[in-house]
Amino acid sequence: MAAEKGNRRRTPAKTSKKASSPQAAAADGIVTSPGAASPGAAEAAETPIIEASPPTPPATAASHTPDAPAVDNAPSAAETEASADAAAAAPTQPGTEHVPTEASGGDLPTSGSTAGASATAGAAALDLSLSANQNSAATPTAPDAAQQAASDFRPVIGRIPVLDVTPALPDHLWPAKAVVGEVVEFGATAFREGHDLIGTQLLLTDPSGTTTAHRLSPGAPGLDRWEGLVRVDAEGDYTFRVRAFADDWATWQHAAEIKVPAGIDVELMFQIGAGLASLAADQPERSEDARARLSAAARTLLDDERSLEERAAVISDETVSALLADIPLASLESFSDERTLRVERRRAGVGSWYEFFPRSEGAVKNADGSWQSGTFRTAARRLEGVAAMGFDVLYLPPIHPIGHAFRKGPNNTMNPGPHDPGSPWAIGSAEGGHDAIHPDLGTVEDFQFFLAEAKKYGIEVALDFALQASPDHPWVTEHPEWFTTLPDGTIAYAENPPKKYQDIYPINFDNDPEGIRQEALRVLRHWIDLGVHIFRVDNPHTKPLDFWEWIMHEVRQTHPDIVFLAEAFTRPAMLQGLAKVGFQQSYSYFTWRNTKEELEEFFQSISHETSDFLRPNLFVNTPDILTEYLQFGGPSAYTIRAALAATAAPVWGVYSGFELFENVARPGAEENIDNEKYEYKQRDFAAAEQAGASLGLYLGLLNKIRREHPALQQLRNLTLHASDDDSILVYSKFLDGAFTEDGTTDRILVVANVDPHSVRETTVHLDTTAFGIPQGAAYEVTDLVTGDTYTWGDHNYVRLDAFSHPVHIFEAKEIRR
């Protein structure tokens, strides 16, 4: 199912265009603001509507289906009435109650259903004697105790089942997620017995309380799935439910399309259709023009002086069909449970991240081997270069005082020199803890200067939040209960075998859970008050999930715009659990997914299987991670990984030095030698660019493409395509013009050679309907990196040289004739 959904073009949900009457809104229990635009709809000017529930047509209107013989097996009106009379006259067994049956024309009364009244009113309107509900009202005898107990049961399911409503988390414990401007697919499985047709609507209430109705469309044939796309444009909690109903006009239309051409029950079908059209014309929420058009359709159907062709033309009249699709004749309506969609600010799901160590930016090595640390003032000079590459989030590793006990030396050694700065993650010393700034970096005023300078370049600063302590941290003496004391009296240090972190004490969250919760919240609020609204959380998977749920909740109460990125390189259950309880973003397995098969599985997963709650941040490298692919793939590998990360998800990231192809690993480790975690690092970015040894310009181009193409700013819209080569990966990202600011449809097609050591030639096979182009049609693709333009179709030849141009990033456009 997931693969099928991911490879099928999805269309916008149709938002109802007519304003509802207050009476209809009240009847449906929906808060509306007549005349007010909805920030949740794709077309902002459209107004909330509610559809009335007209009478159900007689059962004869849907007695045949396309795959059934065109023979009328339905009882006539007289036969039905006689059957009902007989049933009413029949003796009632003691202790039983007569229940209207389908044969007698009755409907079981159900919660939320208007079926009984609707059917009776429909019969009267059509002058047909289908009154079985009235004629079968035999007086029941008093039930015994067991039967009385049974009669108290109310089915969970509605008259028309509405199941598997999405977006939703599998366990429904927390709300699904989206960000402002995101296009979300809403869906439900809805069906009914027999062959009568149904319709479905999404009823979406935005944070201001305005409700809009969006017609859902059938999904893949035979699966009873209904789907629709809606762009959510307001920050806050949306609520939604799905309404299913018997679509009386569509049911009649379907039967009439079969019966009338076959000469079966022609006049009866015209009478039924005329009655339905008249009912629709009487609905006050319709416009005068619509009511007049429907009344005319009813007259045409009943006018036996007109030709058969003229009367039958009403069946397929597109105008009439559109009017009855916008505001359907609905009965037997049922509703799903209400669900919540939490919509967060755009930066929670869209952004280009860059990481650097402020102490390295502007650091100077003295003649005696000592270093003068970079500061926030010197690091601010690097902001222009970061902005030139198009990054809009700058992540800083911990900026706090660093402990001296067990300080690590170069390459994680235990013998530091007198001038080695230590790991920033060994937080805390006599100068302070998590709420302090390392004296070498400057003061609080210097930090605020840095934040202000970043803002001038359109960059938001993210701060590391690492809940751990060096042996010198004030917490160790003030709150020893926050750590784990071993039997020999020592405090346990951090380990991630085979790695050991003797300079870091992990927190014990069970000795004093309330105390550590309050302290963590105090620290976060301290930095929030200084202007930090994004936090990258170090190793959250080593802390209890309930702790994070509490922290997320408390922060959200006062600062709903805060974004937390989970550095969760861990098992799927924990990684996903962190996202469910509130983390806005997460690191992912992307760094280790390198082959075509691995990447296809990964991209399908993040865009369609976990996208309701998990937003992956596709970092290409980190100070801890230098994969074999990058170690041995050369500049081609760096180009490929950057292109994939920048186009497959709306959030991606780069650690400084990536653009310089820093690919030498410490022997036996998957991280850079002379790692910046343990020492200062001087880099000459300008010299590298002049020498042609920098990927900086390419990174800038990728971010420019991302800004200019809204399809790349969406998570849920990736579709995989096929190629004949095991190393040629193909995917597209599509955004219909209904959801873009200027109304222009955006189509991006990525064709990547994921083998950094070869030249590949192959044929790619595209489902062009996935990006809005009819199958078999010709269209133009323009490479957004080289500017080359080609005419393509469903099957196309490509040649990708990993050493010069390993990835096509195409913009596809229809050819206008």
N, C-alpha and C positions, 0 to 999 in steps of 0.2 A: 504493500500500500504506500509506504513512504516513498519508494522509488517511483511508483507510478504518479504520485502527486507531484513529486519534484520535477518530473519531466513533462508535465502538462501545463500549457499556458493557462494562467488563471486570470480571470477578468474581474473588473470592479463590481462590487455589490451595487445593485441598482437602488438608489435612494429615492424614496417616494417623494413626489414633487408637490402634491396637493396638501394644503394646510388642513388639519383635521378640525372637525367641529368640537367645541368644548364638550358637547354631550357624548360624542363618540370616545373622546379621550377619557372622560370620566368612566364610561362603561368599561373600558379596558383597563382601568386602574393605572394609567400612565401619565406622568407629569409632562406636560407639554408647554412650550412657549410659542403660541401662534405668532408667526411672522418673524421669529428670531432665527438667525442663522446658527447652524450647528458646527462647532469646531471639530467634531468627530467625523463629519462627512467629507467625502472627496470633493464634492461641489459645495463650497461654503455657503452659497446663497440659498440652498434648499432648506425647506422648512419641515419640522416634525409633523407627521401625520399619523392618524390611526384609522384603520379600516373597519367599517361596520360589518356585522355578520348577517348576511341576507339568508333567505330561506334555502333549504336543501332541495335540489330538483328531485323529481321522482326517480325511482331506481331504474326505470326503463331507459333513462338517458345514457346509462353506462353499461348496458347489458352485454356488449360485445367488445372485443379487443382486436387489434390488427391481426393477431395470429389465430383468431377463432373464426369458424364459419359464420357468414353473415346471415344467421337465422335467428329470428326473434323468438327466444324461449321464455321471455319474461311474461308473467301473467298480465292480462288486461286489467284495466281499472275495475271493471265489474267483477272479474274473478278475484282480484285482491280484496275488494270490499266484501264479497261473499265469504271469502276465507276468514276475514277478520270477524264478520258477524258470527260465523260458526265457532270461532275460537272464543268469542265472548259468551256464546250461549252454552258452551261445553261445561259440564260440571267440574268444579274444582276439587282436587283431592284434599282430604283433610291434612292440615299442617303444611300445605304448599301455597305458593303465591304465583299467580300467572305472571310471566315475564314476556314482554313483547319480543317477538322474534324477527329475524331478518325477512322471513317469508311473509310476515304480517305487516311489513312496512315499518315496524317500530325500531327505535334506537334505544340502547341502554343509556339511562341518564348517567353522566359522568361529570366529575369536577371540571369546571371550565368549559363545559360543552353547552351549546345552544341548540343541540340537534333536535330535541323534541318539538320545541316551539317552531323551529325553522322548518322542519318537514311539514308540519300542519299548515303553516302560513304559505308555504310553497304550493301545496296542493290546492289551497283556496285560490291563490293567484292564478294558477293555471287552469282552474275550473275542472280539476281532476279529483275523483273521489278516493283519495288515498288517506283515509282517516282511521287507520288501524289502531293507532295509539289510543284514540278515543273509544273505539268500539270494543277494545279488548280490556277494558278497565273492570274486570271481575273483582268482587270484594274478597280479599284474602282472609283466610282464617287466622286466628292468633297463633304465632309461632311459639314452639316450645323454647326452653332456656338455651339449648345448644344452638338452635337456629337463630335465636336472638343474638347470641354471641357472635355467630358467623356473620350476621347482617351488619355488625358494627365495623367490619373490615372494609377499608377503602384501598383500592389498588394504588400502588405507587405510580404505575404507568398511566399516562394520560390516554384519552380516547384515541388520539393519534400519537404513537410513541415518538418521543424526541430524546435521543440518546447521544452519548459521546460528544458533548458540546465542547468546542475548542475556540480559542486557545485555553489551555488548562494544564496544570501540573498533574502528573499521574495520580497523586494521592489527595489532591484538592485541599491540602493543608495551608497553602500559601497562594497568593494571586499570581497569575501569569504576568509577564512583563512586556513592555514596549518602551520606545522613546518617542518624544515629540517629533512628528513628521514621519514616523514609521508606517509603512503599509502592512496591515495585519490581515491574515486570512482567518476569517471566522467560519465555523462550520458546525454541522450536526448531522447525525444519522436520523432520518425521519421516514416513516412508511406507514402504510395502513393495509388492512385486509382487502382482498379482492383487487379489482382493476381500476377503481375510481382514482382520479388524479388528486394530488395534494400540492400545496405550495408551502413555502417557508419564508419567514421574515426574521431578520436580526433586529431586535429592539435594543438600541444602544443609548445609554444615558451617560452624558459626559460629566466632568466634575462640577459643572455649574448647575446640574439638575435637568438640563434639556435632553429630551429623548427624541431620537430619530429612528425611523424604520427603514431598513435596507432589505430589498428582495434578494434572497439567495438563489443560486442557480444549481441545477443538477450537476453532480460530479461525474466520475467515470460510470458508464452504463452498468446497470445491474447491481450497484452497491448501495443504492438509497442514500448516498451522501450528498449533502447540500453545502455549497461553499460560496463565499463572496469576500472581496477585498475592500477594506475601509482604511483610509488614512486617519490616524489619530493626531490631533494638533494641539491638544491642551494637556498641560502637566497636571497630574493628580490621578485619582482612582476613578476609572470608568466601571459601570456595572452593565451587564448585558444578559439577555436571555433570548431564546429562539422560540418563535411562535410557529406552530404548524397548523394547517387547516385544510379542510376539504375544499378544493378549488372547483366550485360548481360550474362555472362557465367553461373552464378547460375540460372538465369531464363531459359536459354536453357537446362541446366542440369536437372532441375526440370521437364520440359516438356518431355524431352527425356526419363527420367526414367519411365514415364507413357506411352508414345506413343510407343516406340520401343518394349517393351515386348508384347504390345497389337497388334503389327503389323500395326500400324497406321502411315502413312506418314514416313516410315522408312528412305527411301533414302533422302527425303527432310530434315529430322532431321539431318542426317549425313552431308548433304551439309551445313546446317546452322552451325553446330558445327565445321566443318572443316574451314569455313570462319572465325569464331570467333577465333579459335586456330591460324590460319594464321595471323590474325590481331595482336594477342598477341605476336606472334613470331617476328613481325616486330617492336615491341616497343624497342627503343634503350636503355632504362634504364634497361632492363633485361640482365642477364649474358649470355655469349655464350652458356653455358650448358642448361640454361633454354630455350633459343630460339630454340636450337636444339631439345629439348624434346617436345616443343610445335609444331614445324614443323613436327616432326615424328607423333604426335597425329593427326594432320590434314591429313597427307598422309594415315594413317591407316583408318580414317573415310571415305575417298574417294576411298579406294582400294576395288573394288567390287569382286576381286579375293580372298580376305580373307573371312573367315567364318563370319556369322552374330555375333557369340559370340565374336570373336576377335575384330571386329569393335565396338560392343556395350560395350566392356570392357573399352573403353576410357571414357565413361560417368561416370563411378565410379572410374577411375584411381586416386589413392590418391596423387600421385606425381603431376599430372596435376592440380588436385583440389587445392593442396597447393600452386602451382605457381600462380594460378589465384585468390587465396585468399590473398596472400602477395601483389601482384600488380594486382588488379582486372581490368577487362574490364568495365570501368565506363562511363556512360553517364547521361544526365539530372542532373548534379551535382548542388547541392544547399548548401548554407552555413548558419549557424546560426550567430547571432550577436556575436561580440567578448566579452568575459568575462575576468575578472581579478581574479587571485588567489594570495593572499599575503602570501608568505612563510617567516616565522620569525625564529629566531634562536631556537635551540632545547629546551633550557630552558624555552621558552615561553609556551611549551606544555608538557614537560616531567620533572618531578622532585618530590622529597620527601622533604617536608617542616617540619621544627621543629621551635617552637616558645619558646623563654624564655626572661625574664626580666633581663637585664644585672645588674641591681641594686641588684637583689636577689642572683646572682651568686658570692659567696664569702662574702656576708653580714654577719656581726657579731653583735650579741645582747650583749650589755654591761650590767653590773650588775645593773645599775640604770634604766634599761628599754629602754635606748636610743639605737640607731642602728648606726653602721658604715656601710655605703653603700658599696655594691660591685662596682667595677670599670671595665673598659674595660680590664685592666690587669688581674684582678681576674676572670672575665668572660671568658677570653681566656683559662683558665684551664679547662673549661667545654667542649671545642671544641672537645677534644679527645673522650669524652663519646658520644657526638652527632654523630661524625663520625663513632664510633663503631656500632651505631645502623643503619648506612647506610644512614643517611640524608645528602642531598647535598645542601639544601637551609636553611639558618638560618634567621628567621624573628625576628627583634627587635621592640617592641613597641616604641613609641616616646622617643627619647633620649635628648630632649630639656629641658631647664629650666621650672620649674613647678610654676604656680602662687600660691600666698598665700591667696588672697581674696576668700572667700567662699570655701576654701580647704575642701575636703571630708576626713572624718575619716574612721576608719575600717568599713567594710560592708556598705559603702555608707552613713554613718551618717554625720550629719552637725556639730558635735562637735569634731573636731580633737584635738589630743594631741600635745604637743610641738615637739614631735619627729616623728609624722606621715608624711610620704613623699608626700602624695597627689597622685592624678591620673596623670599618664604621659600624658593623653590626654588633661589635662588643661594646654595648652602650653603657655609659655611666662611669664616673670617676669623682674625685673630690670636687671637680668643677660643676657637678650636677648630673641629672639623669635625663629622662625622656622629655622634660619640658625646658631643657637648657640647650644652648647653642655652643658648639665647640669654639673655644676662644680663638683658634687659628682662623676660623671662617669670618669672624666679626661679631657684631652685636645684634640685638633685636632690630635696631634701627637699620643696620646694614641689610638684614634679611628682608625687611619691608621695602627697602630701596630695590632690592633684587626682584621682588614680586611686582613692584610698580613698573620696572623696566621691562619685565617679561610681558606685562599687560599691554605695553605700548606696541609690542610686536605681535599682538594677538595670540600670545602664548599663556596658557594656564599652567601653574606649577603644581606638580604632585609630590607629596612628601611621603617618605617611607615610614611605615608604622610597624615596628618590630617589637613584639612583646617578649623580651628577653633581657638579660642583664649581664654585664661583666661582673667579675668578683668584686670590683671596686664600686659598684653602683650603690647609691644611698639606700636602696630598697633592701640590700642584703643585710645591713645592720638594723635598719628600722623595721623591717617586716620579714624576718627569717622564715615565717610561716608560709610565705609565698614561694618557697623553694622546697626541693626534696632533699632531706638530710639522710645520708646513708648510714648504715650501722656503725661505720668507723668514725662518724661525726663529721665527715666531709659533705659538701654539697655536690650533688650530681651535676655534671656539665653536659652540654648538648652533644649528641652523636647522630649521625646518619650513615651507618656503616657502609663502606669502610672509612668514611670521613669522621674526624673527631674535631670538636670545637671546644678545646679546653678553656678558651677565653670567654665562653658564653655559658651562663646558667639559664636553663629553661624554667618557665613559671610552672608551679604546681597550682592548678585551678581548683583543687578540691579541699585544701586545708582551710581556706578563707575565701570562698567564692564571692561573697558579697563585697568583701574588701577589695579584691582585685578588679571586680567589675566597676566599682565606683572610681578606682584610681585610673583605670583605662579610659573611662568616660571623661574624667577630669582632664587627662592629657590630650585627648582628641579635641575637647572643647577649647583648650588653651590654644592649639594651633588653628582651629577654626576661627577663633576670635582675632588671630593675627592675619587672617585672609587666605588660609589654605582650605580648599574645598574638594580636593582629590587626594586620596590616600592609597598608596600601593602597600598592601599588607603582606609582610614577610611570613612565609610558612604558616598560613592560617590552619592548614590541615593538621598541625600538631597541637591545636587548641580545641576544646570542646565545642561542638556545634551549637549547643544551647547558649553558650557564652556569646557567640557571634550573633545569634538571633536576638538576644537581649540588647547587645550593643547597637545593632542595626535599627532596632525599634526605637531605642532611646534617642539616637542621633536624628532619626527621621522625624520625630515629634517636633523638634525645634529647627532642624536644618534639612529639609527634604531634598535639597539640591546637592548634598554630599555624595561623592562617588567613591566607592571602594573597589579596588582591583585586587583579586586574590591571586597570590603567587602559589597556586595550588597544583604543583607537579606531583600528582598523587593518584590513587585509585579512582576509578570512575564514580563509585558511590559517594565518596567524600567530596570529590571535585564538584559533582552535581549538587550534593547536599549544601555546600557552601553557597552556590548560586541560588538554590531554592530559599534559603533563609534570609537572603537579602543582598549578597554581593552583586554589584552592578556588572562587573566584568571578571574574567578569569583568564589566567594563562592556560595553555592547552597543550595537547600532544603534537601540535603542528611542527615543532622543532624536530621531531623524530619521524615525521611522515614525509617520505622523500620519493617513493616510487609512484608510478601512475596509479596502481591499484590501491596503495595506501592513501593517496591523496583523494581519490574518488570516494572512498569510504568515509574519510574524515570530512570532506566538504559536504557530502550528503547528510552526514550526521549533524553538523553544526547548523546547517541552514534549514533542515526540515524535521529533525528528530528531537533536538533539545532547544530549539530556538524560542520556545515559549517562555523559557526561564533562564537560559545560560547564554551570555554574550562573550564569545571568545576574543581575546586580544592576541593577535597573531604576532608575537615578538619573534623576530628572526634569529636573535642571539641574546644572551645575557652575560654578565660577568661570570656566571657559573656554568654556562652552556656554550661549548664550541663543538658542534657535532662533527662526526667523521665526514659527512657530506661537505661541510665547509672547510674542514682541514685539508681535504684532498681534491676538492672540486675546482679550485682556482677561482679567478674572477667570474667565470661563467656561473658557478654555483651561487655566488653572492647575487648576481643579477637575477637568476631564476627565482631564488627564494624571496627576494624583495618584490618581484613582480607578482608572484602568487599571493604573498601576504597582503599586498596593497589592493588587490582586486577581488580576492575571495571573501573578505569580511570587511565590515565598515570600521573596525578598529584594528590597528596594527602598530608594531613598535620596533625600534632599532636601538641597540646599545652602542654608544660612541666607539669608534674604531672599526665598526662594520664597513663603513664607506671607504676605509683604507685597506680593506682585505686582510685584516689581522687574523691569520690562520694558523699560527704556530702554537701547538698545544703543549702543556706541561706533560712530560712523559708519563704514560699510564693514567692520564686524566682526561676528562672531556671538558677542559677549560683552558683558557689562554695561559701560556707561560708568562712569567713576570706579571702576574695578575694584578689588576688595579685595585682589587679589594685590599691588598696588603702593602701597596706602595704608590707613590706618585707616578703619573704617566704624562709625559710631554708628547704632544702631537702637533705636527705642522700641516694643517689642513690645506692652507693656501699653496704650499710647495707641492703637495701631492696632486692637487688639481692642475697646477701648471705642468707637472710631469706626466699627466695623463694616467696617474695611478690612484684615482679617486672615483668612487661611485656617487659622489655627492650630487652631481648634476642630474644623474639618472633618478636618484631618490626624489629630487625636486620635481622632475617631470612626472613621476608617479603620483606625487601628492597633488600636482596641478590637475592631472587627469581625474583624480578622485574628487576634487572640488568642483570640476566642471561637469561631472556626470553623476546625476543623482541616483542612477541605478546602482552605482558602487557604494552608495551610502545606506543601502538596505541589506539586511541579513538573510531574509527568508526567500529571496528571489533567485537563487542560484539553480541552474539546470545543467546537468551533465550531458555531454554528447559523446559520440563514438569516433574512434579513429582505428586504422588498421595497424598501428604501430604501438608496441607495448610501452613506449616512452613518450608518446605524444598525448598529452592531457588536453581535453577540450571542455570548456564550460561557457555558459552565457549568463548574463544578468540583464533583466528586462524590467523597465518601469513604464507603465502605460501613461500617456499624456494626461489622463484624468487625475494623476497624482503628482505631477510636476508643477513647479511654480509658474512656468510660462506655457504650459499645455503641450509641450513637445515630448513626444515619446522618446525614451532613451534606451538604446540597445548596445550592450557591450558583449563582445565575443573574444574569449581568451583562448589562444592555441599555444601551448608551451611544450618545449622539448625539455623534459625533466632529467635527461642524461647529460651532465655537464661535460662529457668527454667525447661527444660525437656530433656528426651532421646527420640529420634524419630527413627522409623523404617519405611521404605517405599520403593517403586520402582520408579526409575527415568527412563524417556523415552527420548531418545536422537535422534536427527536428526544428525547422524554422518557425513553426507555429509557436514554439516556446518563447520566441522573441518577437512575436507579432507580425510575421510575414507568412503568407499562404504557402503551403507546400507546393513545390515546383516553380515558384516565382523566382525571377532573377532580382538581385539586389546588389547594392554597392557596399564594400567594406573598405574602410580607410584605417591604415595602421597609425595609431596616435603617437607612436614613437618616431617612425621614419617618414610619415606622410604619404606612403605609397597607397594607391587605390586599386582595387580589383573588383571585377564583377563576379559574383558568386551565386551558387544555387544550393541544392540539397547535398551534393557530393563535390568535394573540392580538393585539389592537389595542394600540398604545402611542402616547403623545404625550409627547415630550421637549423641553422648553424649555431651550435652552442658557443662557438668561439667569437662570433660577431653579433648575432641577433637571435637569441634562443627563444624569445617569446613574442608572439603577435598579440597586441592589445588593439583589437579592431572596434571601431564604431560602425554599426550596420545601419544602412538607411534604405528605405524603399526607393525604387526607381520610378519617378513620376513620368507618366506618359503624356 
